Amino acid sequence: MRKEVRVTLKDVAKLAGVSAVTVSNVINHRPNVSEATRARVQEAIQRTGYTVNLAARGLAGGRTNTVGMLVPDLSTQYMGEIVRGAGDEVRRSGMEMLISTASDITRERHQVAFLQGITDGLLLLLPRTPDEMLVVLEQAGIPVVVIDHRGSKIMLPSVDVDNYSGARLAVEHLLALGHRRIGLVSGPTGYGASSARLRGYKEALLAAGLPFDKTLVVPGDFLQPSGFSAGKKLLSLREPPTAIFAANDLMAFGVMEAIKERGLRVPQDISVIGFDDIPMASQVYPPLTTIRQPLYQMGVAAARMLIAMLRGVTPPSSRITLPTELVERASTARPLRRSHRLVKGKEVVHEPS
């Protein structure tokens, strides 16, 4: 059996009629190469089928010209939009991006160790990453930018949104419509975004002179089925809410399902507002009123910050907080003067206060 001969950097250099250093400069997108020489080297790379061995380059202590990104999963539009923004910005810079997923803390540690060896820096979109893991990364001096990890005491460079103000904006919108009994489907414990949105919900009510009622808060897990379960629970209250704020859009979709299952209408009987403004929010029926966090821009900002760090440039700020905004669609409205509702299987009349 014939043994396959691996093409080397020197083979490419010989074919292009340049030095190995020049080939390396082209591969690493360094600016000190003329366009004619760059084109000649790229043609030689294509003809020889040369590929860069990232692992070998990492072990040798060289630059891989690659950014690693670690995310919990890629199954939601939320994750997808952030990854898309980061990937577009990385490619605009002339670098490449490797994406890896990790669904639990143990796997996160393994994946971080793996990416460290074959990339120049890391983007971490891991809302529940423990502080001790961030400490290890900080002490190792690895260029890292953390996305969506509010509440951490570790001062790593980060990009996030103003979750607190966004939640207040959602509740204030419902209050302005005349709602006074407002339910919340909160996010999972341990997420910085969850606690910030819960705090925004509470303080918006208090600012309006309304007491906090813990029976109106049902926890979810940021997935649609939990929104459905939480919605059913809120609708089963003796005095159900006239509006429900779901801490993300997926849970809001679940709440809307629960409302429809009870024979009620959105927004005529119950208003629903979400948080994120994923692409699907404008496509459901009725289109979802929500709080937009700039997901694509979060990815762009994080990648831009990391690339600056890799190039030895100090970013203007090491902690970026992007603003949120209200996107008013068709799932919220003023509460009806007399609204027929199903409570514990019976139709009753509920008059909003």
Secondary structure, DSSP 4 states (H G I P E B T S, - for coil): -PPPPPP-HHHHHHHHTS-HHHHHHHHTT-SSS-HHHHHHHHHHHHHHT----HHHHHHTT----EEEEEES-S-SHHHHHHHHHHHHHHHHTT-EEEEEE-SSHHHHHHHHHHHHHH-SEEEE--TT--HHHHHHHHHHT--EEEES-TT--S---EEEE-HHHHHHHHHHHHHHHT--SEEEEE--TT-HHHHHHHHHHHHHHHHTT----GGGEEE--SSHHHHHHHHHHHHTSSS--SEEEESSHHHHHHHHHHHHHTT--TTTT-EEEEEE--GGGGTSSSPPEEEE--HHHHHHHHHHHHHHHHTTPPPS-SEEEE--EEE--SS--PPPSSEEEEETTEEEEE---
